[in-house]
């Protein structure tokens, strides 16, 4: 029951970050919102792994997702730096 509550709270946090992605107001706010959604999704994967008693498998999946998130954030930062976005 407690894990279901945690999963619902994480889902609410993801929706709050989604609002930041949609509404902005700046491009940096949108990028930070996407990064926050990715972080909460990683936590959600670990909680799901705990629910199904397969934490080892879900830790591997979440690690791969975290690496993709890091590479994506670095690529966006490099692009914005080259573009000269304020």
Buried (B, 14 or more C-beta within 10 A) or exposed (E): EEEEEBBEEBEEBBEEBBEBBEEEEEEBEBBBBBBBBBBBBBBBBBBBBBBEEEBEEBBEBBEEBBEEBEEBBEEBEEEBEEEEEE
